[in-house]
């Protein structure tokens, strides 16, 4: 009889097909994740067209991206609980169904407010897909093959953002911004239909209730934190600071609430994942890597478009090779991880990130485009060398019951890290530029100087990645599952109860005639007179001489009721 993991991988454990072929369920989820992530970045070049067609300001149009990001930050913390309560097929159907509804609504949105609502609906479905993919991968893929499969996942989630701006630029050359959603809709529908036809359930759902206070606290806390960080660099820093402070306090309340719910084994987001050192170090390294990646993704388009005069399409094409290299290198990195472990990949990857960011600190108005392309490609390749092993090591260090919560925590921290990295580089660049302009420097030169300083800060933070990389092991051993809290003891009805052995006192005579001493008198159940079959501790019994049984304490189910 094959296990669920063996069935999903196409063979029994230890066979060659199971190690060499990616499970069908993973291939389907990777394809769906690729589509929803592509949609996340496909709107980048459409903002100017939207502003003209719907007569909205740039600040209002930016809410299409801001609302998407806030929804992701609010929904992802709930996915850990959600994925444990529903089957794989239901989670997939829910995510893709919600995403399709949002895409269809966006394609026919008559006004900006409806389009904004559609983006929020899209983000709700997108937020479920990545944790679902990671949780399923860790469940069905054997440990010795996870690196290769995780490399394929990295390829999908890296190529999609790289293709987004280029694809949107090409589609916008053909017609309205509505074509962006009209093109994605049939592809997403086909993927959803194929997935539901072939997807099989992995694992068994667990019954449980949801703590709505935790849901509200997670949405308010993480949403406020991400929104506040995204506001830095847009005028006064007072309002963003207050919003970030409110978010931080709410997250602290959320964390305290989860610690209390863990005592009953019903947390919305299980914080016991942070007790595993390898996972915690992987989270830290991943957060620093995402900050470096988002910083470059924000600064380079500003540099290429505002200071070098490139169009959005040209900018997307110039940055696309780096993203493609990151994605195509994913499977290679995965196979190397399976063979040699994580340290030999993470340490060089972290060093490459430092070198790339250090090179960007020398950016100038005349830097050759091939040099920009080379540094960006080095950054993306180094991130690929680090991310695939970090994801695999971190989640692999967790016990299986915590996979969904680990994936949820990973996705949540990705959103927060991206927002923090963006806020950091924008604030540093803006502050430096304003100071230089006050000194009489030209605006273009001042902005360029601000970018250099922002890259210096990013390079300094990436040095921490190198230190963390040396602390990670080559391979991680899965920890034992956390113990469930003891069940409350309930006292059975009077006359049918005997204390557990550790609490009995006094003395009584056993069936063999021996006397056992206890501290308190024992209560006996004498509800019958016979000692025949089916009776438990009732009636007269045998003595040592006659073979009859004497009175003894009733034990039927007492230990079970006491949770022993």
N, C-alpha and C positions, 0 to 999 in steps of 0.2 A: 504493500500500500504506500503510495507516494504522499509526501506532505504537500501543504499548500505551496511552500517555497519550491519544492521539486517540480510540482505541476506547472508553476508559473515559468520556471526556467527551461522547461522543455525536456526534462529528464530527471533521473534520480540523482541524489547527491553523490558527488564524486565522479560523475561521468563527464566525458569530454564535451558533449553538447551543452551541458549546463554551464560549463566554464567559458565556452567560446561564443555563445549566442546570447544576445541581450534578450531578456524576457519580453514577450509580446506586450504585457501590460505596461512595461516601462517605455517601450517604443511609442505606444499610443499616448501615454501621458506626456512624453517629451514633445511630440508633435503638437499636442494641444497647448502646452506651455509656450512653445515657440510662437504660435499664433497670437496668444494673448499678450505676450511680451512685445511682439512686433507692433501691436496696436498701441502699446504704451508710449512708444517713441515716434510713431508715425505722424503725430500732430505737430512736431517741432517746426516744420517749415510752413504750416498752414495758418499760423497766427496772423500774419499780415493780411492774408486773403479773408479770414474770418472778420477781422476788424472792419474791412471795407464792406463786406456783404451784409453784416448784421449791425453795423453802425455802433460799435462799442469801442471803448478806449483800450489801450494796451494793457492797463492795469486790470481791467475787467476780463480781457481775453486770457490773461495769464492764469485766471482762476480755473480754466479748463485743465491745466497741469497741476495747479495747487490742490484743487478739490480731489483729483485722482490720487495724488500723493497722500492727502489727509485720510481719505477713505481706506487706502491700503494700510496706513499706520493704525487705524482704528479697528479694522477687521482682522488683521493677521493674528493679534494676540488671542482671538477667540477660536482660531482654527485648530489649536491643539485639543481643546475640548470637543469641538465639532467632529473632528476626524476619528475620535475614539467612540463616538456615539452613533455613527451611521456607517453603512457599508461603503466599499470602494465605489461601486456603481452609483449609489445614490449621491455620494460626494461629487463624483465626476459629472453626473447629470445636473446637479444643482449648480455647480460652477459654470459649466458650459451653457446651461439654459439661461442663467442670469446674464452672462456675458453676451449671448445672442440677443436677448431682449434689449440690453443697453445699446448694442450696435445697430439694431433695426431702428430704435427710437432716434438715435443720433443721425441716421441717414435721412430722416424725414423731418427733423426738428424745425419747426416754423420760426421759432424765436430763440434768442440766446439762452434764456432760462431753461428751456426744454433741453437744449444741447448740454447745458451744465448738469442737469439731472441725469441725462443719458450717460455722461462720463462717470458719474458717481456709481450708477448701476453697473457699468462695465468694470470699474475698479473692484466692486464687491465680488464679482466672479473671478477676476484675476487674482485677488488676494488668497483664494482657496487653492489655486492650481499648484503653486510652487511648494507649499508645505505638503500637499497631497502627493506630489511627485517624490519628494525627498523621503517621506515616511514610507511610501510603498517600496521605494528602492532599497531602503535599509531592511525591510521585512523580507523581500523575496530574493534578493541577490546574496549569494554566499560571500563571506568575508574576503576570501582569496580573489574574488572577481569584482569587488566593488570599485576599485580604482579605475578599471577600464570603463565600466558602465557610468561612473560619475564623470569621467572624461567626456563621454558622449552627451551627458546632460549639460556639462559646461559648454560644449560646442554649441548646443541649441540656444542656451540662454545668453551666450556671448555674441553669436552671429545675429540674432534678432535685433538687439539695440543698434548694432553697427549698420544693418540694412535699413532700419527704419527711416532715417533722414533721406537716404538716397532713393528709396522706394517712394516716399511721399513727394520728393522733388520731381520724380518722373511722372507720377500720377497727376500732380498739379499742372504739369505742362499740357495735359490732355483736356482738363476741364475743371469743374467746380471742386471745392473741398469735400463735397458730399460723396464724391467718387472714392475718397479714402475709406469711408465706412461701407460703401456699396461693394468695394473690392474685397474687403475683409469678410463681409457677411457670408457669402456662399462658401468661402474656404473654411470658415469656422463651423458652418452648418455641416459640411461634408465630414470634417474631422469629428464633430460631435456624434454624427450618425454612425460612422465607422467605429468609433470608440464604444458606443453603447451596444453595437452588434457583437463586438469581440471581447470586450473587457470582462474580466471575472473578478469576483470579490476576493480580497486578500484579508485574512484574519476575521475575527468575530467582533461585532460592535458591543459596547458595554452600555448597560442601562445607567441612567443617572439624571439628575436635575441640574439646571443651570442657575447660577447665582447672578441675578440681574444687576445687583449693585456692582459686581466685578466687571460686568460688561460695560456699564456706564462709566465706571472709573477708568477702564482701559481706553475707551473711546475718547473721553475728555482728556486724560493724561497724555497719552501718546499723540493724539491729534493736536493738542495745544503745544506740546514740545516741538513737533515737526513744523507746525505753522509759525510759531514764534521764531524758530531758527531760520525759516525761509524769509522772514521779514527783515533780517539784519541787512544793512546796506541800502535800505530804502528810506532814507531820512533819519529822523531821530531814533536813537537806540533805546529810549525809555520804554516805549510800548512793547517792542519785541522782548525786552528783558522781563517785563511784568508777565507777559504771556508764557515765556519759558519757565519762570518761577512757579506760576500756577500749574503748569504741566508737570514740573518736577515734584511738587508737593502732592499732586493727585496720584502720580505714579508711586510715590512712597506709601500713600494710603492703600493703593492697589496691592502693593507688595505685602504689606502687613495683613491685608485681608486674605491673600493667597496662603500665607503661612498659617493662618488659623484654619482655613479650609483644608489644608494638607493633613491636619490632625484627623479629619474625617475622610481623607482620601478623595475629596471632591473639588480640587482646585480648578479654576478656569485655565490658569497657566501655571504648571507645576514648576516651582522654583528650585526643586531638588536637583534639576539638571546642572545648576551652578556648583553643586557639591563635588562634581567630577572635575579634577584639575585639568585634564587634557581638553575637555570640552570648553572650560572657561578660558584657557589660553587660546584655543582656536577661535573663540568668539572675539577676543581682544585683537588677535592678528587680523581676522577678517574685517573688523570694524576699521582698523587703521588702513587696510587695503582699499576698502570702499571709499574712505575719505580721500585717499590719494587719487583714485579713479574718477570720482565725481568732481574733484577740484580741477583736474585736467579737462574733463568734459565741459566744464563751465568756462574756464579761462581760454582754452584754445579757440572755440568759436568766436568769442569776443575779440581775440587777437586777430584772427584771420579775416573776420568780416568788418570790424570797426577800424582796425589799423592797417590791414593789408588790402581791403576792398574786394574780397571774394564774395560771391553770391552764396546763399544757403546751400544750393545744390553743389557748388564747387567745394564748399567746406565739408559737406557730407561725403563727397567722393574722396577728398584728401584724407579724411579720418577713417574711411571704411577699411582700407587694408589692415590697419592695426586691429580693428575688431574682428575681421575675418581671420587674421593670423592667430588671435587669441582663441577663437572658436575651433579652428582646424587643428591647433596644437593640443586641444583638450584630450582627444583619445590617445595621443602619443604619451602625454603626461600621465594619463590613467594607467596605461600599460607599464610605464616605468615605475609608478607607485606600487603596483601589484608585485613587481619583481624586486625592487630595491627598498621600498619603504618611503616615508615622507620626508625625512630630514635632508636627504640629498637633493630634493626638489625645492623644498620650502626655503632653505638657506640661500641657494643661488637666486631664487626668485625674489626674495626680499632684497638682496644686494642689487639686483637689476633694477628694481623699483627706485632705490636710492640713486643709482647712476642716471636713470632717465630723468628724474625730477631735478637732479643737480645740473644736468644739461640744459633743462628748460630755464634755469636761473640766468642763463646767458642769452635769453631771447632778445631780439632786437628788431628794428623796423626793416632791416635788410637781410635777416637770416634766410638762407636758401630754403626753398620749400622741401627739397629732398632731405634736409637736415631735420626739419620739423616732422616730416613723415617718418624718418628713421627713429627719432626719439620717441615719438608716439607709439610706433610699432614695438620698440624695446619695452616700453611701459606695459603695453597690453600683453606681450609674450611673457614678461616677468609675472604679471598678475595671474596669468593662466598657470604658470609653474607653481604658484603659491596657492591659489584658490582650490583647485581640485584636491590636492592632498589635505588641505586644511578642512574642507567640508567632510571628507571621508574619515579623517582622524577624529574630528570632533564628534560627529554623530555615531561613529563606531565605538566610542568610549562609553556610550550610554547603554543602559539595559533596554531591552526591547519595549517594555511598557512606556518608556519615556521618549520614544522616537518622535511621536507626533508633537509633544511639547518642545523637544529640542529643535525640530524643524520650525515650529511657530516662533520660538525665541530667536532663531537665526534670521527668519524673515523680518521680524520686528526690529532687530538691531540693524539690519541692512537699511531699512527706511530711516531710522534715526541717524545712523552714520552718514548716509547720503545727505540728509538735511544739514547735519552738523558740518560736514566737509564743505558743502556749498556755502553755508553761512560764514564759515571761517575765511575762505579765500575771497569771498565778495567783500566782507568787512575789512579785511587787511588791505585789499586792493583799493577800495574806495577811500579808506582813511589815509593811506599813503598818497594817493593821487590828489586828494583835497589839500593835504599839507604842502605838496610840491607846487600845486597851482597857486596857493597863497604866497609861496616864495617867488612867484613870477615865472615859473616854468610853463611852457606850452602844454595845452591839454593832452595832446597825443603823447608827448614825452612823459608827462606825469602819469598817465594811465599805464604806459609801458613800465615805468618804474614801479608802480603798484603791483603789476603782474609779477615782476621779478621777485619782489618781497614775498608775495603770496606763494610762489614756487619754493622760496627758501624755507618758509614755515612748513610747507608740505614735505620737503626733503628731510627736515629735522624730525618730523613725526615719523617718517618712514624708517629712520634709524632705529626707532623702538621696535619695529617689525623684525629687524635682524636679531636683536636681543631675545625677543620672544621665540623666534624660530629655533634658537639653540636650546630652548627649554622643552620643546616638543619631542616626543619619542619618534622612532622610526615607524612603529606600528602601535596601535592602541588595542588593548584587550577590553572586551565588553564587560562592564561591571554587572554585579548581581542585581536583580530586580529589587527595588525598595520594598521593605516590609510593610504590609498593610497595618494600620493602627489596630490595637486590640478591640474586639467587639465588646460592647457594654454588657456587664453581667446582670442578668435578670433572675430574681428569686422565684422559683416555682411555687405553686400553692402550698399552703401549710399542710403538713402531713405527708407530702410527697417529696420532701427536700432533705438532703443530708449535705453538710458542708463538704467542700473538697478536702482531700486528705491532709493538705497543709494546714487546715484550720480546725481539724477535729481535736477534741480533747477528751479526757477521761479514759476509760478502759472498756474493752469488750472482748468477748471470746470469739475467736475465728472458728471456721468449720473444722480445723484440725486440732482444736482444743488449746491452742496457744493464746496467751494474753498479750495484747498490744496496748501500750500506754499512750494516752493523749492528754491534752491539757484541759479539755472541756468535755462534759458528758455528750454522748452521741445521741441524736434523735433517730428513732427507728420508725420504719413504716410497717405496720402490722395490720394491713387491710384485709388479709385473708388468713385462712387456717391451714390451707394445704400448701405443700411445697412441690406440687406437681409441675409438669412442663408448662412453660409460658409464664410462670410466676417469677418475680424478681425480688428476692429477699423477704418473702412473706411466709407466714406459718411456721410451725415447728420444723426443726431439721435434725440432722444426725449429730450425735455426740461422738466423742472419741471411742467409747465402748460399744455403743449400739449401732453406730453407723448412721444415726439420724442427724439432721442438720439443726443447729440452734439459730436463734435470731441473729441477723446481721443487717448492717445498714443498707437502705435502698440506694442503688447506684444508677438505676436506669436513666441515662441521658443527663445525669447531673453534671458530669464533666463537660459534656458538649454545651450545656446551657451556660456554663461558666466560661466558655470561650477557651477551654484548655485543649 
